[in-house]
Structure formats: C-alpha cells, structure tokens
Amino acid sequence: MAPMSFEPDILVTTPDGVSVVIEVKATLANLDRTEEQLKRYMVGMQCPVGLLLTPDRMLLYKDSYSDRSPSSIQRVGEFDAKGLWKQPPPTDPLLFERFVQHWLEESGRRPHSELPEDLRRAFEEHIDPALAAGEVRAAHPRNP
C-alpha cells in the first residue's frame, strides 16, 4: 500500500504561489512525521513559511533555501498558542481547521499588541506580510 500523500489544511496564496502552508492538528500524534511531511510539501511548493498549529502550540518553519531538500527548512520558533485564541478552540479536527482558518483571516485585520513579544515578532516578521499580500484558503475540500 502506497503512503498517503500529504495535504496541508490551509494555504496563504498570492499570484506568485503559496507563501504560507498551515497544518492544523486538533491532536498531534506524531510530531516528527508531521514536521517531515510539512517540510517536504514546503520544498515541493517552494513555500518559504510553514505553520503547525495545535490548540496549545504554534510551530513556525522557514526555508533557508540552502538546498532543495527538507533539511533547508528549520523550525524557527515554538510558541504557546493558548494566547492566540479569544475563545477555547473546538476539539473536533474539522471544526478546529475552520476555526484556525477564520482566525487567520481575521488576524491580518487586527493588531497583535496583546500577544507576548516573541509571538508578536514572529507574526510581524513571517505571517503578517503574507496575510497582507495573499488570500487564506482551505487547501482541500472539507466534508461536513
């Protein structure tokens, strides 16, 4: 049986391509495997920024473009995500994906002054420019 191909949950796209790929996990069973899949997708799509979001953590990835392999992508930050949410996130995986997509869509429209300094800087440097220039969209159909 062939391994299932990786499909991220949310993309930020611009006319030039994918600027941020977001993987959303209501629960994270295998961080190493999920990270490797995210990195491979980023390399394949030539995407500079990746996010892995759970209800509790946000991991930020950046491609250094030192070569065309997943080893050129480094985790540049790990943050407590609990401060991101104005309300408790849903535990259902599909509802959590929708919740995160809505949160990202709204994120570009509000200041991040209430966030801890390290998280605010990460948004200002890596996420906000992509949100300002791009469109947040689901990366695959979501069944109800």
C-alpha positions, -999 to +999 in steps of 0.1 A: +000+000+000+015+034-010+018+060+016-009+086+016+002+119+001+004+149+024-023+176+020-019+207+043-051+221+057-048+259+049-027+279+024-020+315+020-016+322-017-005+351-038-003+354-076+033+342-072+023+310-055+020+296-019+035+319+007+025+301+039+014+265+043-005+257+075-010+222+090-037+221+117-039+193+143-065+192+170-043+165+185-007+157+174+001+121+175+035+122+157+053+155+156+084+141+137+063+126+109+040+157+106+071+180+105+087+159+078+056+160+057+052+197+061+088+203+052+085+181+021+054+200+010+071+233+015+101+223-006+078+209-034+058+241-035+088+264-029+069+279+000+091+300+024+070+297+056+051+269+073+030+267+104+019+238+125-009+247+148-025+228+176-048+242+203-017+245+226+013+251+203+023+270+172+055+259+155+069+282+128+092+269+100+113+289+075+130+277+044+166+290+042+168+278+005+203+264+013+194+234-009+162+219-024+155+194+004+136+194+037+169+199+055+169+235+043+137+241+064+143+249+100+119+253+129+125+290+139+100+292+167+078+273+190+051+293+209+024+288+234-007+291+212-032+294+240-028+332+240-039+333+203-075+322+208-101+346+221-123+315+229-115+279+235-108+261+202-130+232+192-117+197+198-132+183+166-105+182+139-127+196+111-141+223+133-106+232+145-094+236+109-123+260+102-117+278+135-080+283+126-088+295+090-113+321+103-087+332+129-061+336+102-084+355+080-092+379+109-056+380+121-044+403+094-070+429+103-062+433+140-031+444+159-010+419+178-002+441+207-019+417+231+004+388+222+036+380+240+066+398+225+082+367+208+049+357+192+041+392+181+075+395+164+070+361+147+037+374+133+051+407+122+081+392+105+067+360+090+029+358+089+015+394+086+033+402+053+019+370+037-016+377+050-015+413+037-004+402+002-023+369+000-055+350+004-062+325+032-080+294+018-087+258+026-061+235+009-086+207+004-123+201+004-138+198+039-166+173+043-194+184+067 
